């Protein structure tokens, strides 16, 4: 029997309460927009979650930030690496906590789930930087969390013993299993975690941005990334980009943003290098 909507909402609530980290990230993104925010306010926010604080300290003392002396407090860490870089690290730390778990019903390992999320986050960041049309840090978050709705769907499918059969696409299985797509589930989660509304809408409209009531650059960029990067994740970090999709995208997102196939190839190369760097740090 297909799970009911009430059971699905219960699964969402369990994921929502899994960790306070997503709410910390949502607040951090708001601090980035506030000209009055400072090192102290960002450090206090991160310090409210001991697990996140420990991860940021570890990263600040890693080889990636080898300059300067080791730091022992969150305030010192934020001062050392800067507010914006700290929030980027926070993005990755939160995404790693959430996506580093096996999706048993999907048949996807935690490593593959994390790799796919990271690849999309880094690619969206590069696209925002290259086009100048969106905030790179918000684009990073949108890419990292675009598949977060799978957590609730997976939990519900496991509870009802409804694993995905080999050969069935993720979207078909999601719709037939719980009656919701991961984009819908993800948007509900982000709304509960109090992320910015246009980011919530981007997650909701990632597959069909044209259906949103208002134009949303992040949704357009997520849709473009989904057409370029390999889908259904297990080998996303090593698979070749879908060049045939690039040719189709030339008349849409690419044309609107003055991107050539060579430009996108460069973005993918930069993303690949960043991927390797982040993976080594986490």
Secondary structure, DSSP 8 states (H G I E B T S, - for coil): ----HHHHHHHHHHHHTS-SHHHHHHHHHHHHH-TT--HHHHHHHHHTSHHHHHHHHHHHTSGGG-SS----SHHHHHHHH-HHHHHHHHHHHHHHHHHSS-BTTTTB-HHHHHHHHHHHHHHHHHHHHHH-SS-HHHHHHHHHTTTTTHHHHHHHHHHTT----TT--HHHHHHHHHS--HHHHHHHHHHHTT--HHHHHHHHTSS-GGGSSS--HHHHHHHHHHHHS-SSSTTTTTS---HHHHHHHIIIIIHHTT--HHHHHHHHHHHHHHHHHHHHH-
